[in-house]
Amino acid sequence: MAKDIEVGGQGEFHAKDYHDPPPAPLIDAEELTQWSFYRATIAEFIATLLFLYITVLTVIGYKSQTDANHGGDGCGGVGILGIAWAFGGMIFVLVYCTAGISGGHINPAVTFGLFLARKVSLVRAVMYMVAQCLGAICGCGLVKAFQKSYYTRYGGGANELADGYSTGAGLGAEIIGTFVLVYTVFSATDPKRNARDSHVPVLAPLPIGFAVFMVHLATIPVTGTGINPARSLGAAVIYKKDKAWDDQWIFWVGPFIGAAIAAFYHQFILRASASKALGSFKSSSNI
């Protein structure tokens, strides 16, 4: 107990010292021999499958309910707000369920950002991305199997650059949207905050889900909101239309750039400045 709490000369209360966990090795072959590694990979596959199944069904359901050519009501359905809630809500649920098993990435851009920050090894990052992409393809495949008559008619939930927007606008929307998401992930899972505030790990899925929700509200009219390369790839593979494939690069390049910027900003600007401030404080207190 004495190690956890120090009392200053003037009755001040100081939290226990914090030390960052060591960075993940670039290549950790030993992971391939551990069941926990494969269990985490399976969790990423299943989580991404469920994510695409629920969200793409929501998108197709909304379009079918508002299709005036087939008896729909233009004011019916869940609307863009409901679609955004479906994406954000599913991320909240799935991150909550899988965070203790795989970290709850469910997105190659998130995995890429955490890899750049040395939170996961290259082996784990690659396996997660493969599992996420396969899960997304299978999730969209299930939607098409259950809603075959509606799937192609209503776009298959595929991401495409909307008419009237330039390629630069679409790419910028994906970069900024993914930055918001990955920055939120870093902030919500920061081990330093977890050590200081015990409630943070429990609440982490909530801000991550809200970030997804808010980004969807802003960018659905522009790109349909990708910010998740696996989500865009899975829909494009099952939808099989040229437009979705022509725009596919936007939904990989944009999210990866956004994730890289978020990783750099959090690790080398926010955390580095905090470390320097702490070092300056300790130096001045020893004078």
DOROPA-26704 format. One record per residue (C-alpha): residue in three letters; x, y, z; residue number from 1. Coordinates in nm, 4 decimals. Example, Ala and Ser with C-alpha at 12.3 -4.5 7.8 and 13.67 -1.06 7.14 Angstrom:
BEGIN
<site code="ALA" east="1.2300" north="-0.4500" up="0.7800" pos="1"/>
<site code="SER" east="1.3670" north="-0.1060" up="0.7140" pos="2"/>
END
This chain:
BEGIN
<site code="MET" east="0.0000" north="0.0000" up="0.0000" pos="1"/>
<site code="ALA" east="0.2889" north="0.2314" up="0.0791" pos="2"/>
<site code="LYS" east="0.4172" north="0.1839" up="-0.2747" pos="3"/>
<site code="ASP" east="0.0860" north="0.2893" up="-0.4271" pos="4"/>
<site code="ILE" east="0.0415" north="0.6156" up="-0.2424" pos="5"/>
<site code="GLU" east="0.2857" north="0.8884" up="-0.1553" pos="6"/>
<site code="VAL" east="0.2006" north="1.1828" up="0.0645" pos="7"/>
<site code="GLY" east="0.3859" north="1.5064" up="-0.0075" pos="8"/>
<site code="GLY" east="0.5260" north="1.7393" up="0.2526" pos="9"/>
<site code="GLN" east="0.2183" north="1.9608" up="0.2270" pos="10"/>
<site code="GLY" east="-0.0365" north="1.6802" up="0.2445" pos="11"/>
<site code="GLU" east="-0.0613" north="1.6316" up="-0.1335" pos="12"/>
<site code="PHE" east="-0.1898" north="1.3037" up="-0.2783" pos="13"/>
<site code="HIS" east="0.0011" north="1.1480" up="-0.5669" pos="14"/>
<site code="ALA" east="-0.1030" north="0.8538" up="-0.7824" pos="15"/>
<site code="LYS" east="0.1346" north="0.5633" up="-0.8165" pos="16"/>
<site code="ASP" east="0.3984" north="0.5803" up="-1.0862" pos="17"/>
<site code="TYR" east="0.2975" north="0.4463" up="-1.4255" pos="18"/>
<site code="HIS" east="0.5166" north="0.2641" up="-1.6764" pos="19"/>
<site code="ASP" east="0.4141" north="0.1954" up="-2.0361" pos="20"/>
<site code="PRO" east="0.3933" north="-0.1724" up="-2.1313" pos="21"/>
<site code="PRO" east="0.6806" north="-0.2859" up="-2.3560" pos="22"/>
<site code="PRO" east="0.6176" north="-0.2604" up="-2.7315" pos="23"/>
<site code="ALA" east="0.5025" north="-0.5742" up="-2.9109" pos="24"/>
<site code="PRO" east="0.7787" north="-0.7493" up="-3.1068" pos="25"/>
<site code="LEU" east="0.7727" north="-0.6915" up="-3.4806" pos="26"/>
<site code="ILE" east="0.7630" north="-1.0653" up="-3.5519" pos="27"/>
<site code="ASP" east="0.6642" north="-1.3033" up="-3.2746" pos="28"/>
<site code="ALA" east="0.6738" north="-1.6585" up="-3.4099" pos="29"/>
<site code="GLU" east="0.5889" north="-1.7940" up="-3.0676" pos="30"/>
<site code="GLU" east="0.2340" north="-1.6588" up="-3.1061" pos="31"/>
<site code="LEU" east="0.1709" north="-1.9204" up="-3.3732" pos="32"/>
<site code="THR" east="0.2083" north="-2.1938" up="-3.1100" pos="33"/>
<site code="GLN" east="-0.0482" north="-2.0472" up="-2.8707" pos="34"/>
<site code="TRP" east="-0.4181" north="-2.1312" up="-2.8741" pos="35"/>
<site code="SER" east="-0.5036" north="-1.7835" up="-2.7451" pos="36"/>
<site code="PHE" east="-0.3705" north="-1.6393" up="-3.0737" pos="37"/>
<site code="TYR" east="-0.6015" north="-1.8545" up="-3.2863" pos="38"/>
<site code="ARG" east="-0.8919" north="-1.7957" up="-3.0486" pos="39"/>
<site code="ALA" east="-0.8438" north="-1.4203" up="-3.0928" pos="40"/>
<site code="THR" east="-0.8273" north="-1.4579" up="-3.4718" pos="41"/>
<site code="ILE" east="-1.1520" north="-1.6572" up="-3.4718" pos="42"/>
<site code="ALA" east="-1.3128" north="-1.3902" up="-3.2529" pos="43"/>
<site code="GLU" east="-1.2163" north="-1.1230" up="-3.5082" pos="44"/>
<site code="PHE" east="-1.3633" north="-1.3339" up="-3.7904" pos="45"/>
<site code="ILE" east="-1.6956" north="-1.3926" up="-3.6126" pos="46"/>
<site code="ALA" east="-1.7245" north="-1.0331" up="-3.4904" pos="47"/>
<site code="THR" east="-1.6691" north="-0.8901" up="-3.8391" pos="48"/>
<site code="LEU" east="-1.9141" north="-1.1415" up="-3.9880" pos="49"/>
<site code="LEU" east="-2.1833" north="-1.0342" up="-3.7415" pos="50"/>
<site code="PHE" east="-2.1013" north="-0.6670" up="-3.7951" pos="51"/>
<site code="LEU" east="-2.1509" north="-0.6885" up="-4.1722" pos="52"/>
<site code="TYR" east="-2.4571" north="-0.9106" up="-4.1449" pos="53"/>
<site code="ILE" east="-2.6506" north="-0.6747" up="-3.9182" pos="54"/>
<site code="THR" east="-2.5393" north="-0.3467" up="-4.0758" pos="55"/>
<site code="VAL" east="-2.5811" north="-0.4436" up="-4.4418" pos="56"/>
<site code="LEU" east="-2.9239" north="-0.5897" up="-4.3636" pos="57"/>
<site code="THR" east="-3.0147" north="-0.2556" up="-4.2054" pos="58"/>
<site code="VAL" east="-2.9028" north="-0.0626" up="-4.5143" pos="59"/>
<site code="ILE" east="-3.0928" north="-0.2888" up="-4.7551" pos="60"/>
<site code="GLY" east="-3.4005" north="-0.2894" up="-4.5331" pos="61"/>
<site code="TYR" east="-3.4057" north="0.0895" up="-4.5233" pos="62"/>
<site code="LYS" east="-3.3732" north="0.1195" up="-4.9018" pos="63"/>
<site code="SER" east="-3.6491" north="-0.1355" up="-4.9617" pos="64"/>
<site code="GLN" east="-3.8855" north="0.0404" up="-4.7194" pos="65"/>
<site code="THR" east="-3.8330" north="0.3774" up="-4.8889" pos="66"/>
<site code="ASP" east="-3.8431" north="0.2591" up="-5.2527" pos="67"/>
<site code="ALA" east="-4.1474" north="0.4364" up="-5.3986" pos="68"/>
<site code="ASN" east="-4.1294" north="0.2191" up="-5.7120" pos="69"/>
<site code="HIS" east="-4.2107" north="-0.0869" up="-5.5036" pos="70"/>
<site code="GLY" east="-4.4717" north="0.0558" up="-5.2686" pos="71"/>
<site code="GLY" east="-4.2313" north="0.2024" up="-5.0180" pos="72"/>
<site code="ASP" east="-4.2805" north="0.5151" up="-4.8109" pos="73"/>
<site code="GLY" east="-4.0237" north="0.7886" up="-4.8695" pos="74"/>
<site code="CYS" east="-4.0507" north="0.8851" up="-4.5043" pos="75"/>
<site code="GLY" east="-4.0417" north="0.5290" up="-4.3755" pos="76"/>
<site code="GLY" east="-3.7589" north="0.3080" up="-4.2568" pos="77"/>
<site code="VAL" east="-3.4910" north="0.3853" up="-4.0041" pos="78"/>
<site code="GLY" east="-3.3361" north="0.6684" up="-4.2058" pos="79"/>
<site code="ILE" east="-2.9707" north="0.7694" up="-4.2126" pos="80"/>
<site code="LEU" east="-2.9825" north="0.8195" up="-3.8363" pos="81"/>
<site code="GLY" east="-3.0932" north="0.4593" up="-3.7885" pos="82"/>
<site code="ILE" east="-2.8235" north="0.3292" up="-4.0224" pos="83"/>
<site code="ALA" east="-2.5609" north="0.5232" up="-3.8282" pos="84"/>
<site code="TRP" east="-2.6975" north="0.3784" up="-3.5041" pos="85"/>
<site code="ALA" east="-2.6798" north="0.0273" up="-3.6488" pos="86"/>
<site code="PHE" east="-2.3110" north="0.0647" up="-3.7336" pos="87"/>
<site code="GLY" east="-2.2184" north="0.2408" up="-3.4105" pos="88"/>
<site code="GLY" east="-2.4323" north="0.0152" up="-3.1947" pos="89"/>
<site code="MET" east="-2.2912" north="-0.3037" up="-3.3415" pos="90"/>
<site code="ILE" east="-1.9351" north="-0.1805" up="-3.2885" pos="91"/>
<site code="PHE" east="-2.0218" north="-0.1012" up="-2.9265" pos="92"/>
<site code="VAL" east="-2.1681" north="-0.4484" up="-2.8726" pos="93"/>
<site code="LEU" east="-1.8932" north="-0.6383" up="-3.0535" pos="94"/>
<site code="VAL" east="-1.6043" north="-0.4463" up="-2.8984" pos="95"/>
<site code="TYR" east="-1.7578" north="-0.5104" up="-2.5571" pos="96"/>
<site code="CYS" east="-1.7857" north="-0.8833" up="-2.6349" pos="97"/>
<site code="THR" east="-1.4418" north="-0.9366" up="-2.7895" pos="98"/>
<site code="ALA" east="-1.2151" north="-0.6796" up="-2.6224" pos="99"/>
<site code="GLY" east="-1.0945" north="-0.9300" up="-2.3643" pos="100"/>
<site code="ILE" east="-1.0216" north="-1.1946" up="-2.6289" pos="101"/>
<site code="SER" east="-0.8758" north="-1.0198" up="-2.9327" pos="102"/>
<site code="GLY" east="-0.8824" north="-0.6520" up="-2.8406" pos="103"/>
<site code="GLY" east="-1.2007" north="-0.6001" up="-3.0432" pos="104"/>
<site code="HIS" east="-1.0435" north="-0.4491" up="-3.3561" pos="105"/>
<site code="ILE" east="-1.3065" north="-0.5601" up="-3.6148" pos="106"/>
<site code="ASN" east="-1.1381" north="-0.3278" up="-3.8648" pos="107"/>
<site code="PRO" east="-0.8083" north="-0.3567" up="-4.0574" pos="108"/>
<site code="ALA" east="-0.7518" north="0.0189" up="-4.0182" pos="109"/>
<site code="VAL" east="-0.7700" north="-0.0120" up="-3.6388" pos="110"/>
<site code="THR" east="-0.5354" north="-0.3095" up="-3.6499" pos="111"/>
<site code="PHE" east="-0.2963" north="-0.1160" up="-3.8754" pos="112"/>
<site code="GLY" east="-0.2931" north="0.1831" up="-3.6402" pos="113"/>
<site code="LEU" east="-0.2251" north="-0.0373" up="-3.3377" pos="114"/>
<site code="PHE" east="0.0505" north="-0.2171" up="-3.5298" pos="115"/>
<site code="LEU" east="0.2213" north="0.1139" up="-3.6109" pos="116"/>
<site code="ALA" east="0.2041" north="0.1998" up="-3.2401" pos="117"/>
<site code="ARG" east="0.3651" north="-0.1386" up="-3.1592" pos="118"/>
<site code="LYS" east="0.0568" north="-0.2598" up="-2.9741" pos="119"/>
<site code="VAL" east="0.0383" north="-0.5801" up="-3.1808" pos="120"/>
<site code="SER" east="0.2982" north="-0.7807" up="-3.3707" pos="121"/>
<site code="LEU" east="0.3166" north="-0.8034" up="-3.7488" pos="122"/>
<site code="VAL" east="0.2057" north="-1.1676" up="-3.7373" pos="123"/>
<site code="ARG" east="-0.1037" north="-1.0851" up="-3.5324" pos="124"/>
<site code="ALA" east="-0.1837" north="-0.7784" up="-3.7444" pos="125"/>
<site code="VAL" east="-0.1736" north="-0.9771" up="-4.0697" pos="126"/>
<site code="MET" east="-0.3806" north="-1.2633" up="-3.9292" pos="127"/>
<site code="TYR" east="-0.6384" north="-1.0223" up="-3.7871" pos="128"/>
<site code="MET" east="-0.6728" north="-0.8413" up="-4.1200" pos="129"/>
<site code="VAL" east="-0.7191" north="-1.1662" up="-4.3096" pos="130"/>
<site code="ALA" east="-0.9781" north="-1.2862" up="-4.0569" pos="131"/>
<site code="GLN" east="-1.1624" north="-0.9533" up="-4.0705" pos="132"/>
<site code="CYS" east="-1.1795" north="-0.9546" up="-4.4509" pos="133"/>
<site code="LEU" east="-1.2978" north="-1.3156" up="-4.4630" pos="134"/>
<site code="GLY" east="-1.5552" north="-1.2443" up="-4.1928" pos="135"/>
<site code="ALA" east="-1.6847" north="-0.9433" up="-4.3861" pos="136"/>
<site code="ILE" east="-1.7196" north="-1.1480" up="-4.7064" pos="137"/>
<site code="CYS" east="-1.9060" north="-1.4228" up="-4.5219" pos="138"/>
<site code="GLY" east="-2.1321" north="-1.1711" up="-4.3463" pos="139"/>
<site code="CYS" east="-2.2335" north="-1.0115" up="-4.6759" pos="140"/>
<site code="GLY" east="-2.2743" north="-1.3575" up="-4.8247" pos="141"/>
<site code="LEU" east="-2.5268" north="-1.4421" up="-4.5545" pos="142"/>
<site code="VAL" east="-2.7193" north="-1.1232" up="-4.6276" pos="143"/>
<site code="LYS" east="-2.7363" north="-1.2100" up="-4.9971" pos="144"/>
<site code="ALA" east="-2.8445" north="-1.5666" up="-4.9152" pos="145"/>
<site code="PHE" east="-3.1323" north="-1.4450" up="-4.6981" pos="146"/>
<site code="GLN" east="-3.2276" north="-1.1362" up="-4.9036" pos="147"/>
<site code="LYS" east="-3.1418" north="-1.2438" up="-5.2576" pos="148"/>
<site code="SER" east="-3.4291" north="-1.0558" up="-5.4212" pos="149"/>
<site code="TYR" east="-3.3332" north="-0.7290" up="-5.2523" pos="150"/>
<site code="TYR" east="-2.9550" north="-0.7548" up="-5.2296" pos="151"/>
<site code="THR" east="-2.8529" north="-0.6519" up="-5.5820" pos="152"/>
<site code="ARG" east="-3.1533" north="-0.4227" up="-5.6360" pos="153"/>
<site code="TYR" east="-3.0581" north="-0.2060" up="-5.3381" pos="154"/>
<site code="GLY" east="-2.6824" north="-0.1937" up="-5.3806" pos="155"/>
<site code="GLY" east="-2.5699" north="-0.4733" up="-5.1509" pos="156"/>
<site code="GLY" east="-2.4528" north="-0.2260" up="-4.8880" pos="157"/>
<site code="ALA" east="-2.1468" north="-0.1552" up="-5.1046" pos="158"/>
<site code="ASN" east="-1.9432" north="0.1614" up="-5.0555" pos="159"/>
<site code="GLU" east="-1.9330" north="0.3890" up="-5.3589" pos="160"/>
<site code="LEU" east="-1.8406" north="0.7516" up="-5.4108" pos="161"/>
<site code="ALA" east="-2.1679" north="0.9442" up="-5.4404" pos="162"/>
<site code="ASP" east="-2.2505" north="1.1454" up="-5.7510" pos="163"/>
<site code="GLY" east="-2.1409" north="1.5068" up="-5.7296" pos="164"/>
<site code="TYR" east="-1.8397" north="1.4403" up="-5.5073" pos="165"/>
<site code="SER" east="-1.4814" north="1.4403" up="-5.6331" pos="166"/>
<site code="THR" east="-1.2356" north="1.1604" up="-5.5635" pos="167"/>
<site code="GLY" east="-1.0441" north="1.3980" up="-5.3363" pos="168"/>
<site code="ALA" east="-1.3572" north="1.4688" up="-5.1325" pos="169"/>
<site code="GLY" east="-1.4247" north="1.0986" up="-5.0891" pos="170"/>
<site code="LEU" east="-1.0649" north="1.0234" up="-4.9958" pos="171"/>
<site code="GLY" east="-1.0591" north="1.3117" up="-4.7498" pos="172"/>
<site code="ALA" east="-1.3829" north="1.1930" up="-4.5890" pos="173"/>
<site code="GLU" east="-1.2354" north="0.8467" up="-4.5375" pos="174"/>
<site code="ILE" east="-0.9071" north="0.9814" up="-4.3999" pos="175"/>
<site code="ILE" east="-1.0699" north="1.2161" up="-4.1499" pos="176"/>
<site code="GLY" east="-1.3424" north="0.9683" up="-4.0539" pos="177"/>
<site code="THR" east="-1.0895" north="0.6942" up="-3.9840" pos="178"/>
<site code="PHE" east="-0.8698" north="0.9368" up="-3.7925" pos="179"/>
<site code="VAL" east="-1.1634" north="1.0127" up="-3.5615" pos="180"/>
<site code="LEU" east="-1.2257" north="0.6410" up="-3.5059" pos="181"/>
<site code="VAL" east="-0.8650" north="0.5313" up="-3.4496" pos="182"/>
<site code="TYR" east="-0.7860" north="0.8341" up="-3.2346" pos="183"/>
<site code="THR" east="-1.0861" north="0.7418" up="-3.0193" pos="184"/>
<site code="VAL" east="-0.9620" north="0.3831" up="-2.9962" pos="185"/>
<site code="PHE" east="-0.6199" north="0.4983" up="-2.8757" pos="186"/>
<site code="SER" east="-0.7716" north="0.7371" up="-2.6229" pos="187"/>
<site code="ALA" east="-1.0300" north="0.4906" up="-2.4907" pos="188"/>
<site code="THR" east="-0.7762" north="0.2085" up="-2.4490" pos="189"/>
<site code="ASP" east="-0.4796" north="0.4150" up="-2.3282" pos="190"/>
<site code="PRO" east="-0.3225" north="0.2022" up="-2.0513" pos="191"/>
<site code="LYS" east="-0.2133" north="0.5143" up="-1.8648" pos="192"/>
<site code="ARG" east="-0.5746" north="0.6300" up="-1.8368" pos="193"/>
<site code="ASN" east="-0.6792" north="0.2778" up="-1.7405" pos="194"/>
<site code="ALA" east="-0.4280" north="0.2766" up="-1.4557" pos="195"/>
<site code="ARG" east="-0.5515" north="0.6140" up="-1.3309" pos="196"/>
<site code="ASP" east="-0.9266" north="0.5742" up="-1.3819" pos="197"/>
<site code="SER" east="-1.0604" north="0.2258" up="-1.3123" pos="198"/>
<site code="HIS" east="-1.3886" north="0.2917" up="-1.4972" pos="199"/>
<site code="VAL" east="-1.2195" north="0.3620" up="-1.8324" pos="200"/>
<site code="PRO" east="-1.1713" north="-0.0030" up="-1.9468" pos="201"/>
<site code="VAL" east="-1.5380" north="-0.0785" up="-1.8806" pos="202"/>
<site code="LEU" east="-1.6584" north="0.2229" up="-2.0794" pos="203"/>
<site code="ALA" east="-1.4094" north="0.1913" up="-2.3680" pos="204"/>
<site code="PRO" east="-1.6566" north="0.0331" up="-2.6165" pos="205"/>
<site code="LEU" east="-1.8999" north="0.3227" up="-2.5696" pos="206"/>
<site code="PRO" east="-1.6891" north="0.6102" up="-2.7122" pos="207"/>
<site code="ILE" east="-1.5638" north="0.3814" up="-2.9903" pos="208"/>
<site code="GLY" east="-1.9215" north="0.3006" up="-3.0906" pos="209"/>
<site code="PHE" east="-2.0172" north="0.6674" up="-3.0693" pos="210"/>
<site code="ALA" east="-1.7232" north="0.7615" up="-3.2914" pos="211"/>
<site code="VAL" east="-1.8476" north="0.5189" up="-3.5574" pos="212"/>
<site code="PHE" east="-2.1999" north="0.6593" up="-3.5198" pos="213"/>
<site code="MET" east="-2.0910" north="1.0216" up="-3.5586" pos="214"/>
<site code="VAL" east="-1.8656" north="0.9550" up="-3.8570" pos="215"/>
<site code="HIS" east="-2.1502" north="0.7737" up="-4.0334" pos="216"/>
<site code="LEU" east="-2.3815" north="1.0700" up="-3.9831" pos="217"/>
<site code="ALA" east="-2.1255" north="1.2945" up="-4.1514" pos="218"/>
<site code="THR" east="-2.0037" north="1.0766" up="-4.4383" pos="219"/>
<site code="ILE" east="-2.2894" north="0.8485" up="-4.5458" pos="220"/>
<site code="PRO" east="-2.3922" north="1.1064" up="-4.8100" pos="221"/>
<site code="VAL" east="-2.0343" north="1.1177" up="-4.9456" pos="222"/>
<site code="THR" east="-1.9048" north="0.7594" up="-4.9590" pos="223"/>
<site code="GLY" east="-2.1635" north="0.5560" up="-4.7726" pos="224"/>
<site code="THR" east="-1.8981" north="0.5595" up="-4.4967" pos="225"/>
<site code="GLY" east="-1.6255" north="0.3010" up="-4.5207" pos="226"/>
<site code="ILE" east="-1.3612" north="0.3738" up="-4.2489" pos="227"/>
<site code="ASN" east="-1.3239" north="-0.0058" up="-4.2439" pos="228"/>
<site code="PRO" east="-1.1505" north="-0.1717" up="-4.5424" pos="229"/>
<site code="ALA" east="-1.2926" north="-0.5141" up="-4.4542" pos="230"/>
<site code="ARG" east="-1.6479" north="-0.3768" up="-4.4566" pos="231"/>
<site code="SER" east="-1.5923" north="-0.2202" up="-4.8021" pos="232"/>
<site code="LEU" east="-1.4183" north="-0.5270" up="-4.9436" pos="233"/>
<site code="GLY" east="-1.6782" north="-0.7762" up="-4.8201" pos="234"/>
<site code="ALA" east="-1.9653" north="-0.5809" up="-4.9725" pos="235"/>
<site code="ALA" east="-1.7797" north="-0.5322" up="-5.3036" pos="236"/>
<site code="VAL" east="-1.6896" north="-0.9025" up="-5.3342" pos="237"/>
<site code="ILE" east="-2.0501" north="-1.0180" up="-5.2925" pos="238"/>
<site code="TYR" east="-2.2113" north="-0.7282" up="-5.4819" pos="239"/>
<site code="LYS" east="-1.9863" north="-0.7787" up="-5.7885" pos="240"/>
<site code="LYS" east="-2.0476" north="-0.4437" up="-5.9591" pos="241"/>
<site code="ASP" east="-1.7861" north="-0.2340" up="-6.1382" pos="242"/>
<site code="LYS" east="-1.8576" north="0.0916" up="-5.9540" pos="243"/>
<site code="ALA" east="-1.7874" north="-0.0652" up="-5.6146" pos="244"/>
<site code="TRP" east="-1.4571" north="-0.2053" up="-5.7438" pos="245"/>
<site code="ASP" east="-1.3558" north="0.1157" up="-5.9219" pos="246"/>
<site code="ASP" east="-1.3874" north="0.3081" up="-5.5938" pos="247"/>
<site code="GLN" east="-1.2446" north="0.0320" up="-5.3750" pos="248"/>
<site code="TRP" east="-0.8988" north="0.1862" up="-5.3473" pos="249"/>
<site code="ILE" east="-1.0483" north="0.4911" up="-5.1714" pos="250"/>
<site code="PHE" east="-1.1721" north="0.2655" up="-4.8918" pos="251"/>
<site code="TRP" east="-0.8265" north="0.1176" up="-4.8350" pos="252"/>
<site code="VAL" east="-0.5929" north="0.4105" up="-4.8905" pos="253"/>
<site code="GLY" east="-0.8087" north="0.6589" up="-4.6975" pos="254"/>
<site code="PRO" east="-0.8569" north="0.4490" up="-4.3812" pos="255"/>
<site code="PHE" east="-0.4928" north="0.3403" up="-4.3698" pos="256"/>
<site code="ILE" east="-0.3711" north="0.7007" up="-4.4002" pos="257"/>
<site code="GLY" east="-0.6194" north="0.8136" up="-4.1347" pos="258"/>
<site code="ALA" east="-0.5116" north="0.5329" up="-3.9009" pos="259"/>
<site code="ALA" east="-0.1425" north="0.6160" up="-3.9501" pos="260"/>
<site code="ILE" east="-0.2011" north="0.9851" up="-3.8723" pos="261"/>
<site code="ALA" east="-0.4009" north="0.8951" up="-3.5596" pos="262"/>
<site code="ALA" east="-0.1278" north="0.6581" up="-3.4385" pos="263"/>
<site code="PHE" east="0.1405" north="0.9227" up="-3.4925" pos="264"/>
<site code="TYR" east="-0.0648" north="1.1966" up="-3.3265" pos="265"/>
<site code="HIS" east="-0.1467" north="0.9941" up="-3.0179" pos="266"/>
<site code="GLN" east="0.1873" north="0.8209" up="-2.9679" pos="267"/>
<site code="PHE" east="0.4359" north="1.0897" up="-3.0659" pos="268"/>
<site code="ILE" east="0.2566" north="1.4157" up="-2.9915" pos="269"/>
<site code="LEU" east="0.0042" north="1.3610" up="-2.7111" pos="270"/>
<site code="ARG" east="0.1881" north="1.0927" up="-2.5163" pos="271"/>
<site code="ALA" east="0.5364" north="1.2313" up="-2.5858" pos="272"/>
<site code="SER" east="0.4430" north="1.5793" up="-2.4666" pos="273"/>
<site code="ALA" east="0.2918" north="1.4311" up="-2.1510" pos="274"/>
<site code="SER" east="0.6115" north="1.2372" up="-2.0818" pos="275"/>
<site code="LYS" east="0.8236" north="1.5507" up="-2.1257" pos="276"/>
<site code="ALA" east="0.5996" north="1.7475" up="-1.8944" pos="277"/>
<site code="LEU" east="0.6264" north="1.4761" up="-1.6310" pos="278"/>
<site code="GLY" east="1.0046" north="1.4688" up="-1.6692" pos="279"/>
<site code="SER" east="1.0242" north="1.8462" up="-1.6316" pos="280"/>
<site code="PHE" east="0.8099" north="1.8318" up="-1.3191" pos="281"/>
<site code="LYS" east="1.0294" north="1.5646" up="-1.1601" pos="282"/>
<site code="SER" east="1.3462" north="1.7553" up="-1.2468" pos="283"/>
<site code="SER" east="1.2170" north="2.0779" up="-1.0932" pos="284"/>
<site code="SER" east="1.1010" north="1.8995" up="-0.7778" pos="285"/>
<site code="ASN" east="1.4532" north="1.7666" up="-0.7189" pos="286"/>
<site code="ILE" east="1.6120" north="2.1129" up="-0.7261" pos="287"/>
END
